Amino acid sequence: MKHLMRMLLVSLAIVLVFPLLNVKADRQLSEEEAFRLLQEAFDTQVALNEKPRSMEAIEESLGRYFTTEYTEDFIEMNVKENIDGEGYLAYGTDFALYYIPFFTYDENTEIGYDRERDQWYVYEWFGESVDGPVSYEGHYEAVGITYEDNGWTINDYQIRFNPDDLNAEKAEENNRNREVSEKDDGIWGTMLGFIKYTSVASLASLGWIATK
């Protein structure tokens, strides 16, 4: 009987722990969340040309939406010292890198998961342009979004993007994981904590496992 109980406990631990780890590893990014993040991030970038700011204020403002590396790249490419020497501004250009692209945020703006990079991309096709000071061929542009520090953040910019690199199977898997609620997550956490922190001696004292 004790042997059967031990086997049941081991099986229960496996069933509980591994699904929990899978759920924690996969984060589903909804279209609504992605679009709101990008729009707010773009507004923040544009606002940097309204008035001079300290470098610390610029870094803090961008840091709400971008990783440290992305923030540094954006500042290096676009932020310059004000001509009067007081503060810094993001001077706009006709070909500004690291700005959020002019997505339409409709059926033309798509979202997909990249298995290799383990992150999400929002992307859109931009047709050929022959007017104005800058001309370019038709191409996809994309912005990468990753989950870190308990929130979504922008960490990549692709001026030439290939949607064929995305893995639809992984995205569908994450969609299924989206059904896990916060309540369920709490239950899993409690059970995992029990398994993790209950000592062998305690289980032995209950007669659940043999120590000899």
PyMOL commands that set and color helices and strands:
alter all, ss='L'
color gray80, all
select helices_A, chain A and resi 2-25+31-47+55-63+68-78+163-165+168-177+182-197+200-205
alter helices_A, ss='H'
color red, helices_A
select strands_A, chain A and resi 79-81+88-90+110-114+119-126+139-148+151-158
alter strands_A, ss='S'
color yellow, strands_A
deselect
rebuild
show_as cartoon
